[in-house]
Every structure is written in structure tokens, then in C-alpha cells.
Amino acid sequence: VSTDYDTSDRLYFEPLTYEHVMHIVEVEKPDGVIVQFGGQTPLKLAVPLARAGVPILGSTADAIDRAEDRERFEELLTKLGLDRPRGGIANGTKDAFAVAERIGFPVVVRPSYVLGGRAMEIVHSQEELARYMTVALEAVADAETQTILVDEFLKDAIEVDVDCVSDGKDVVIGGLLQHIEEAGIHSGDSSMALPAHALPPEVLATLRSSTRALALELGVVGLMNVQFAVRGSAVYVIEVNPRASRTIPFISKAIGVPLAKVAAKVMAGATLRELGYTREIVPQHIAVKESVFPFTKFPGVDTILSPEMRSTGEVMGIAENFPDAFYKALLSAYTELPDEGNVFISVKENDKPAAAEVARRLKELGFGIVATKGTREVLERAGVEAENVHKVGEGRPHIVDSLQNGDIALVVNTTEGAKAIRDSRSMRRQTVLSHVPYFTTIAAAVAAVDAIEARRMRPLSVRSLQEYHAHNRELATLRPSRR
């Protein structure tokens, strides 16, 4: 929430609760209240505020409730013929076991109302689920609802964020952001590319048509964010947020259109046609969002990415192609990719075939490969020579020793399961302390290799935002609203 007192006529620095908001409403007597720009918390206030007679500007309280309420949301998707991952609601451990048995492991579990993915987890077995439920039920003991959501985890799916603005009749896509990491990483932590650079045209068309259908059916007036998962040609709706998402500032900067300003005018009564914003702007350049993490400041926090958000900021890299944009984004996030040295690779079973291709490309670029026993055997069967290194607990010298000695220039480490994550935690922590670039998903590692290759082929170029946005003015020149 902005605390810039120069922006608003009046600033109240109060908690976002029903009681505090109602006190302000009683004093100010506003023509209406906007709940779309404060994240998830204000959405929970829309229904009680509307019941109290407070006018909600933009999307109605009922539209917000249809997107937020699990059963009403399921009915909405069924009506529109849209797919979503299988799932269910659990009120206790027994219910959770029943849902997980029906849909199969792994599953994503979370309290029914969370912020920033807090307390969300991917579990792979009944033992992990039992442990999670014990902790989760204690965490939500004082919450309004104690229900736990159990959903199918879509392995190897690509997540896509789509943001749009609607005036209730017309819908304009702001942007499609393709996550670089696979589904299962919190959208606030995942790297993203705009426009989506590796999805087929028919999938992009489905994403756009599904977003428009959802916005029109909900009667969205203002902004809406939809999170999709794409696996092959299948498209699944993960969630719909009838509000401004954290991706709006990024998209606005990338396309040169102030989407929040457009949405505010629409909520005040203007139409998109009146504002001159009637078509999606697909940039000719690539913009990559990279998250910034506070791991160096918090030594006890594991660096592995998960459904629970850990980043505290983000940066943007812009270029004519994806590898250069990704390289720039990493540089801005204080991650400088190496030109030479040894790369340590230790990955989970499902990632080993893809890791072999990553290792082969790195070897061709002149890097040395260091791997733990299981990964090394797979690499050598694929024809990639690798030096063996012990895991922590297998004897010394082990990988933490190598990191401390400065023998490792880059780390690729993926893992799953509570025990494997615990066993490799000290290695990831030392990676941060040694300021060694690291990637905890294969997709990000592939993007990093692309960036290293591109950097060797050509120097990075720099252009102003105005130059990048020049062609956009032909597509959308915003006009002042008369309202």
C-alpha cells in the first residue's frame, strides 16, 4: 500500500480491516471505494463493505466473491467450459488423505486463504501430507476458516500470468507473462518473460480467449489477473484475481501503457474506447522479470524456490531477444554469470535427462562439470565427462568444501522431498555465502546457458525505454477521459 502523501489528497495509515475502513468511510463519505489496488486483503472486505451500503467502484462485490469462493468459482469454470487442476477441500487430515488418494501425489496443499503463498507446499507422500496437516491446522486455528485446499500438482507444466483491463463490455489484454520456472514456484518468485516466447500460437489464442471469457462473465470493471498452467496443448486455470496483480507495474513499464491509470479511469466511468486503449500491445522486444531475494540477509532461510513467496523485490531486463534480456535481468539482480570455471550439477531423478543436455552445452563452452554420484553417472552415460564430488555426509572433501575453496563458479541444484531438501540445504546456503550464481530449476539453468552463449556471440546493447516504446504509440495513444 502506498504511503506517498503527495499522491493522494488524504492518507490514512491504518490496518486494512473492516472496522478501520468503515471509520474512514464515515468521516470522508466517499462516492465510492476501490478495492482493486491493495492486493488480496481488500478483496476480502468487498462483500462486508457492500452489505454495509458502501459503493464499490469497479468490479462488484458479487463478481469478486464468484472468483474467490471455491464452489462458485468451480461453477463459473464449468459454465465456461474451462479446465482446472483436480482438487478438493479438506477439514482435517482424514479428508486430505482422501482427496490426495483420489487425485494422486504430488499435490499442492494450502490454507483456503493465504497471502504470498504462505504455508503452501508441494507434498509427495502420505507421510509428508500428515506432517503438513499437523502444522497447517495449527497455523489456521484462529483463522475465519480452517479448511485446507488440496489440488493436483501439474508436473512439467508452464505457468502463465495474464493481466487484462475491462470496462464491462470490452476486454484488452495487458500482457501474457510466461514463467521461466515450471509451475509450482510462486509467481512472485518466478522469472517471467513478456511476451510469452516459447508457447505455440494455438495455446496463446486459448489463453487470450479464456481470459476474455472470464472477464466478461464476471463483469469485471477494472483489472483482472488470471494464472494458467500449460502442459502440452492443455490449458488449466489455476486462479482468477479480479484486482491489480503484482505484475501490473512490470507490464506497464514493458509496453509503455499505465494500466493502473487506465483501470482507475474505467472504474470512474470511462470506457476503453473513450480512452483510446482498444487492442493488446505485443512488444517487439523481450522484457524479463527477475526476482531479488534477501538470502544474504537471512542466513536461516533456504534458497530453494517453492509455492511460498520469498522475494523482496524485482528487476527488469529488456533486449531484442530472450537470452540478452535474461542476462541483463540477472545482472540487475546482482547475479553475474561466469565465463569460465567449474559448474556443480546435482539434480532430482526426473531432471537428469535435461541436466545432461545442460552439462553438454556447458562443456562445449569450456566449463568443467562437477557432479554428485547419481547425477555424474547419468552425465557420463550421455557422453559428458564429470568430476565426482561428495555430498555433505558422504565424506570429505564434499561440495561445501569446494564452494568455500572457490572451486565452483555456478551451481545447478534441483531436489524434491523433505529429506532430500534438508540434506542439500547446507550446500545451497554456502552457495549464497560464496556469492556463486545458482539455479534451483532446470528451466532457469537452460535460460542461463542460453544467456552465456549469447553473451559470447555479441556484446550487450543498451537502448532507452522511449526507443523500445516508440512503436507502441502507433497501437495505443491514450486520450484524456471526459469523465
Legacy VTK file of the C-alpha trace (Angstrom):
# vtk DataFile Version 3.0
C-alpha trace
ASCII
DATASET POLYDATA
POINTS 483 float
0.000 0.000 0.000
1.415 3.372 -0.989
2.369 5.708 1.837
3.223 8.592 -0.502
1.247 11.502 0.954
1.948 13.625 -2.151
-0.108 11.299 -4.355
-3.451 11.315 -2.547
-5.498 14.195 -1.141
-5.504 12.450 2.198
-3.533 9.475 3.533
-4.752 7.224 6.341
-2.058 4.935 7.684
-4.331 2.294 9.223
-4.743 -1.506 9.120
-6.845 -2.866 6.256
-9.691 -4.174 8.403
-13.439 -3.691 8.094
-13.647 -1.594 11.260
-10.832 0.788 10.295
-12.128 1.231 6.739
-15.665 1.925 7.971
-14.386 4.601 10.343
-12.679 6.335 7.402
-15.800 5.968 5.230
-17.911 7.588 7.960
-15.538 10.570 8.081
-14.859 11.008 4.342
-18.266 9.961 2.950
-16.722 8.969 -0.428
-18.662 8.485 -3.657
-17.181 5.004 -3.784
-14.376 2.739 -2.619
-11.814 0.972 -4.830
-10.602 -2.394 -3.513
-8.548 -3.486 -6.554
-5.210 -1.862 -5.746
-4.352 -3.242 -2.310
-3.616 -6.867 -3.092
-5.645 -9.752 -1.712
-6.621 -8.269 1.664
-9.057 -5.563 0.400
-10.895 -8.142 -1.737
-11.970 -9.871 1.473
-13.554 -6.567 2.538
-15.616 -6.087 -0.633
-18.635 -8.157 0.453
-18.939 -6.778 4.027
-18.434 -3.213 2.760
-21.129 -3.678 0.111
-23.507 -5.118 2.729
-22.884 -2.004 4.824
-24.019 0.145 1.897
-20.568 1.326 0.795
-20.466 1.743 -3.031
-17.711 -0.441 -4.545
-16.220 1.160 -7.659
-15.229 -1.198 -10.446
-15.956 -4.924 -10.257
-18.898 -5.666 -7.969
-18.616 -7.444 -4.636
-20.524 -10.370 -6.161
-18.031 -10.650 -9.040
-15.189 -10.716 -6.529
-16.981 -13.372 -4.462
-17.534 -15.576 -7.546
-13.788 -15.583 -8.172
-12.812 -16.044 -4.506
-15.376 -18.626 -3.337
-14.216 -22.148 -4.222
-17.635 -23.616 -5.091
-18.829 -20.574 -7.067
-15.513 -20.499 -8.931
-15.903 -24.174 -9.898
-19.403 -23.400 -11.225
-18.006 -20.464 -13.207
-15.337 -22.598 -14.894
-17.842 -25.361 -15.659
-20.203 -22.850 -17.278
-17.393 -21.519 -19.491
-16.013 -24.986 -20.273
-12.592 -24.210 -18.804
-10.381 -26.823 -17.158
-8.670 -26.566 -13.779
-6.420 -28.983 -11.864
-8.361 -31.628 -9.946
-8.700 -30.926 -6.249
-10.830 -30.828 -3.149
-11.396 -29.270 0.258
-10.160 -30.843 3.489
-11.337 -30.037 7.005
-8.864 -32.407 8.600
-6.103 -34.923 7.929
-8.546 -37.715 7.028
-10.205 -35.529 4.372
-6.812 -34.512 2.980
-5.741 -38.163 2.636
-8.982 -38.964 0.801
-8.565 -36.100 -1.693
-4.880 -36.897 -2.277
-5.665 -40.586 -2.843
-8.335 -39.654 -5.375
-6.145 -37.321 -7.459
-2.709 -38.852 -6.761
0.566 -37.419 -5.475
2.206 -34.939 -5.737
-0.383 -32.416 -4.562
-0.316 -28.715 -3.717
-1.739 -28.005 -0.257
-2.534 -24.641 1.283
-4.958 -22.958 3.677
-8.021 -21.675 1.818
-6.979 -18.048 2.336
-3.287 -17.218 2.167
-1.128 -14.233 1.250
2.099 -14.578 -0.720
1.704 -18.345 -0.871
2.243 -18.532 2.889
2.006 -22.105 4.221
1.680 -23.523 0.685
3.624 -26.676 -0.056
4.035 -29.425 -2.636
3.863 -32.827 -0.918
4.839 -36.141 -2.459
3.651 -38.787 0.014
1.185 -39.539 2.808
3.965 -39.051 5.367
4.697 -35.540 4.067
0.974 -34.763 3.920
0.452 -35.875 7.540
3.326 -33.663 8.678
1.986 -30.717 6.683
-1.569 -31.069 8.027
-0.347 -31.082 11.628
1.464 -27.782 11.085
-1.191 -26.208 8.831
-4.152 -26.903 11.108
-2.299 -25.278 13.984
-1.478 -22.267 11.785
-5.133 -21.670 10.814
-6.602 -22.417 14.251
-7.562 -18.759 14.762
-8.482 -18.006 11.138
-12.026 -17.439 9.853
-11.921 -20.817 8.132
-9.828 -23.877 8.918
-10.258 -25.548 5.528
-7.231 -26.752 3.582
-7.226 -26.851 -0.226
-5.686 -29.927 -1.845
-5.015 -29.655 -5.588
-3.313 -31.725 -8.247
0.249 -30.589 -8.939
0.790 -30.366 -12.687
4.296 -31.686 -13.235
6.308 -30.161 -16.075
3.657 -27.500 -16.708
4.481 -23.935 -17.749
2.741 -21.231 -15.753
1.445 -18.094 -17.476
0.129 -14.891 -15.895
-2.359 -12.914 -17.981
-3.405 -9.409 -16.935
-6.258 -7.552 -18.586
-8.363 -4.416 -18.169
-12.094 -4.349 -18.866
-14.872 -1.770 -18.800
-17.552 -4.463 -18.563
-18.059 -4.624 -22.332
-14.604 -4.567 -23.904
-11.583 -6.510 -22.635
-7.998 -5.625 -23.559
-5.137 -7.970 -22.690
-2.330 -6.069 -20.968
0.200 -8.837 -21.373
0.931 -12.562 -21.244
3.879 -13.352 -18.988
5.431 -16.783 -19.381
7.112 -18.084 -16.243
10.622 -19.365 -16.861
10.445 -21.814 -13.970
7.912 -24.655 -14.084
4.533 -24.435 -12.347
4.848 -24.814 -8.586
7.055 -21.764 -7.992
5.246 -18.750 -6.515
4.520 -16.171 -9.213
6.222 -13.508 -7.098
9.477 -15.505 -7.160
9.408 -16.874 -10.688
11.302 -15.238 -13.533
8.946 -14.167 -16.326
9.176 -13.137 -19.953
6.891 -10.751 -21.839
5.714 -11.537 -24.438
5.435 -15.296 -23.906
8.351 -16.502 -26.014
8.048 -20.285 -26.167
4.355 -21.148 -26.483
2.623 -22.178 -29.732
0.108 -19.762 -31.331
-2.889 -22.005 -30.603
-2.070 -22.033 -26.868
-1.659 -18.246 -26.844
-5.044 -17.929 -28.565
-6.651 -20.149 -25.898
-5.100 -18.081 -23.102
-6.454 -14.865 -24.613
-9.961 -16.195 -25.312
-10.218 -17.778 -21.841
-9.180 -14.515 -20.175
-11.752 -12.515 -22.141
-14.492 -15.042 -21.354
-13.702 -14.926 -17.630
-13.642 -11.116 -17.529
-16.963 -10.768 -19.364
-18.710 -13.494 -17.365
-17.576 -11.943 -14.087
-18.472 -8.456 -15.296
-15.011 -7.164 -14.455
-14.669 -3.382 -14.438
-11.023 -2.544 -13.912
-8.166 -5.035 -13.714
-8.086 -8.828 -13.601
-5.256 -11.352 -13.333
-5.538 -14.998 -14.381
-2.926 -17.627 -13.607
-2.832 -20.514 -16.071
-0.838 -23.732 -16.260
0.013 -25.072 -19.720
1.007 -28.703 -20.224
1.398 -29.676 -23.853
-1.661 -28.247 -25.591
-3.833 -28.412 -22.453
-4.586 -25.156 -20.614
-5.698 -25.140 -16.963
-6.999 -22.217 -14.902
-5.204 -22.068 -11.559
-6.852 -18.957 -10.141
-8.563 -15.702 -11.080
-7.928 -12.455 -9.203
-10.315 -9.574 -10.047
-7.763 -6.976 -8.982
-4.402 -5.461 -9.820
-1.671 -8.078 -9.502
1.999 -7.566 -8.691
2.738 -7.952 -12.417
0.867 -4.766 -13.426
3.819 -2.357 -12.858
6.105 -4.674 -14.842
3.721 -4.955 -17.790
3.060 -1.209 -17.767
6.782 -0.489 -17.945
7.311 -3.089 -20.677
4.533 -1.901 -23.010
4.532 1.802 -22.132
0.887 1.968 -21.034
-0.055 2.947 -17.431
-2.541 0.133 -16.831
-3.367 1.229 -13.272
-4.285 4.694 -14.569
-6.430 3.208 -17.331
-8.189 0.934 -14.824
-8.839 3.791 -12.395
-10.478 5.856 -15.156
-12.561 2.866 -16.229
-13.730 2.364 -12.641
-14.697 6.046 -12.574
-16.975 5.519 -15.578
-14.830 5.946 -18.705
-14.827 3.319 -21.457
-11.745 1.813 -23.048
-12.825 3.221 -26.411
-13.058 6.716 -24.950
-9.543 6.287 -23.553
-8.156 5.057 -26.889
-6.972 1.724 -25.456
-8.686 -0.946 -27.534
-6.081 -3.553 -28.504
-3.347 -5.623 -26.923
0.188 -4.330 -27.356
2.628 -7.155 -28.077
6.128 -5.667 -27.713
8.701 -6.189 -30.455
11.288 -6.556 -27.682
11.554 -9.070 -24.825
11.223 -7.942 -21.204
12.337 -10.361 -18.473
11.364 -10.012 -14.819
13.881 -11.413 -12.344
13.183 -11.608 -8.612
15.549 -10.275 -5.962
15.940 -12.345 -2.801
17.132 -11.415 0.707
19.018 -14.664 1.373
22.302 -12.944 2.236
20.482 -11.038 4.998
18.626 -14.051 6.408
21.066 -16.944 6.875
18.388 -19.340 8.142
16.206 -19.186 5.008
16.587 -21.947 2.414
17.180 -20.675 -1.123
15.145 -23.350 -2.878
12.097 -21.940 -4.669
8.639 -23.210 -3.713
4.951 -22.152 -3.697
5.750 -19.881 -0.726
6.974 -16.428 -1.780
10.445 -15.366 -0.603
11.491 -12.489 -2.883
11.515 -8.895 -1.675
11.884 -7.078 -4.993
12.229 -7.455 -8.744
14.144 -6.053 -11.701
13.657 -5.880 -15.462
15.948 -6.717 -18.347
14.976 -5.559 -21.866
16.541 -6.618 -25.157
15.664 -7.626 -28.706
15.906 -11.323 -27.772
15.293 -13.527 -24.741
18.885 -14.578 -23.870
20.149 -10.981 -23.753
17.120 -9.829 -21.747
17.607 -12.673 -19.252
21.314 -11.849 -18.910
20.509 -8.174 -18.237
17.867 -9.124 -15.664
20.326 -11.357 -13.801
22.932 -8.584 -13.797
20.377 -6.180 -12.351
19.589 -8.723 -9.619
23.296 -8.906 -8.652
23.844 -12.261 -10.382
26.748 -12.219 -12.826
27.027 -15.367 -14.909
30.578 -16.766 -15.177
32.620 -17.019 -18.390
34.675 -19.978 -17.173
35.211 -22.342 -14.246
33.510 -25.426 -12.815
29.757 -25.958 -12.740
28.326 -28.142 -9.972
25.254 -30.149 -11.013
23.110 -32.220 -8.653
19.505 -32.806 -9.697
16.467 -34.903 -8.853
15.729 -38.048 -10.855
13.185 -36.517 -13.250
15.590 -33.716 -14.191
18.620 -35.868 -15.001
17.973 -36.260 -18.770
17.553 -32.478 -19.166
20.558 -31.863 -16.902
22.694 -33.967 -19.245
21.891 -31.596 -22.115
22.689 -28.570 -19.922
26.015 -30.161 -18.956
26.850 -30.985 -22.591
26.301 -27.373 -23.659
28.355 -26.049 -20.739
31.154 -28.468 -21.598
31.164 -27.187 -25.189
31.504 -23.661 -23.789
34.648 -24.716 -21.948
33.273 -25.191 -18.434
34.287 -28.076 -16.207
31.485 -30.225 -14.778
31.392 -31.406 -11.167
28.552 -33.678 -10.029
27.397 -35.939 -7.232
27.490 -39.692 -7.838
23.976 -40.280 -9.200
23.997 -37.256 -11.496
27.572 -37.972 -12.628
26.640 -41.499 -13.745
23.788 -40.136 -15.879
26.035 -37.450 -17.384
28.762 -39.908 -18.314
26.251 -42.301 -19.892
25.222 -39.307 -22.015
28.856 -38.785 -23.019
29.605 -35.843 -20.717
32.707 -36.186 -18.563
32.228 -35.021 -14.983
34.362 -34.927 -11.873
32.861 -36.630 -8.835
32.265 -34.715 -5.598
30.793 -35.960 -2.318
27.506 -34.781 -0.906
27.657 -33.447 2.640
27.644 -36.542 4.856
29.393 -38.793 2.318
32.898 -37.834 3.405
35.343 -35.032 2.704
36.174 -33.102 0.676
32.499 -32.502 -0.138
30.652 -29.884 -2.163
30.539 -27.317 0.659
34.349 -27.541 0.903
34.613 -26.940 -2.858
32.383 -23.872 -2.600
34.362 -22.491 0.340
37.610 -23.008 -1.595
36.309 -21.059 -4.605
36.395 -24.096 -6.905
32.797 -23.716 -8.151
31.628 -20.916 -10.487
27.983 -21.939 -10.977
25.509 -24.275 -9.221
22.537 -26.179 -10.659
20.620 -27.972 -7.909
17.084 -29.339 -8.076
15.520 -31.535 -5.443
12.184 -32.797 -4.145
11.003 -34.487 -0.997
11.542 -33.240 2.546
14.619 -35.387 3.264
16.449 -34.508 0.042
15.743 -30.808 0.590
17.092 -30.991 4.150
20.208 -32.912 3.079
21.185 -30.347 0.421
20.339 -27.216 2.390
23.880 -26.568 3.686
25.178 -26.666 0.108
22.658 -24.072 -1.076
23.425 -21.880 1.916
27.167 -21.963 1.198
26.419 -21.061 -2.415
24.859 -17.797 -1.201
27.687 -17.094 1.252
30.259 -17.681 -1.508
28.346 -15.381 -3.927
28.125 -18.164 -6.518
25.261 -17.919 -9.062
22.800 -20.774 -8.558
19.648 -22.137 -10.180
17.176 -24.449 -8.456
15.129 -25.347 -11.553
16.276 -26.877 -14.834
14.281 -24.330 -16.842
16.231 -21.466 -15.266
19.510 -23.329 -15.825
18.685 -23.727 -19.530
17.903 -19.999 -19.751
21.240 -19.231 -18.071
23.150 -21.353 -20.598
21.298 -19.569 -23.421
22.398 -16.255 -21.891
26.051 -17.333 -21.545
26.111 -18.500 -25.177
24.534 -15.252 -26.393
26.960 -13.148 -24.358
29.899 -14.827 -26.098
28.400 -14.229 -29.527
27.702 -10.490 -29.182
28.059 -7.585 -26.746
25.016 -6.354 -24.873
23.304 -3.326 -26.411
21.573 -0.555 -24.488
18.567 1.449 -25.664
16.260 3.847 -23.873
12.728 2.890 -22.863
11.466 5.594 -25.207
13.114 3.813 -28.146
11.623 0.472 -27.130
8.178 2.043 -26.720
8.253 4.045 -29.970
6.244 1.503 -31.972
3.654 1.192 -29.191
2.445 4.745 -29.754
1.088 3.635 -33.106
-1.020 0.972 -31.365
-2.309 2.879 -28.331
-2.276 6.613 -27.724
-4.238 7.246 -24.554
-6.720 10.082 -24.673
-7.870 12.081 -21.636
-11.243 10.997 -20.302
-14.091 13.497 -20.258
-15.458 11.968 -17.066
LINES 1 484
483 0 1 2 3 4 5 6 7 8 9 10 11 12 13 14 15 16 17 18 19 20 21 22 23 24 25 26 27 28 29 30 31 32 33 34 35 36 37 38 39 40 41 42 43 44 45 46 47 48 49 50 51 52 53 54 55 56 57 58 59 60 61 62 63 64 65 66 67 68 69 70 71 72 73 74 75 76 77 78 79 80 81 82 83 84 85 86 87 88 89 90 91 92 93 94 95 96 97 98 99 100 101 102 103 104 105 106 107 108 109 110 111 112 113 114 115 116 117 118 119 120 121 122 123 124 125 126 127 128 129 130 131 132 133 134 135 136 137 138 139 140 141 142 143 144 145 146 147 148 149 150 151 152 153 154 155 156 157 158 159 160 161 162 163 164 165 166 167 168 169 170 171 172 173 174 175 176 177 178 179 180 181 182 183 184 185 186 187 188 189 190 191 192 193 194 195 196 197 198 199 200 201 202 203 204 205 206 207 208 209 210 211 212 213 214 215 216 217 218 219 220 221 222 223 224 225 226 227 228 229 230 231 232 233 234 235 236 237 238 239 240 241 242 243 244 245 246 247 248 249 250 251 252 253 254 255 256 257 258 259 260 261 262 263 264 265 266 267 268 269 270 271 272 273 274 275 276 277 278 279 280 281 282 283 284 285 286 287 288 289 290 291 292 293 294 295 296 297 298 299 300 301 302 303 304 305 306 307 308 309 310 311 312 313 314 315 316 317 318 319 320 321 322 323 324 325 326 327 328 329 330 331 332 333 334 335 336 337 338 339 340 341 342 343 344 345 346 347 348 349 350 351 352 353 354 355 356 357 358 359 360 361 362 363 364 365 366 367 368 369 370 371 372 373 374 375 376 377 378 379 380 381 382 383 384 385 386 387 388 389 390 391 392 393 394 395 396 397 398 399 400 401 402 403 404 405 406 407 408 409 410 411 412 413 414 415 416 417 418 419 420 421 422 423 424 425 426 427 428 429 430 431 432 433 434 435 436 437 438 439 440 441 442 443 444 445 446 447 448 449 450 451 452 453 454 455 456 457 458 459 460 461 462 463 464 465 466 467 468 469 470 471 472 473 474 475 476 477 478 479 480 481 482
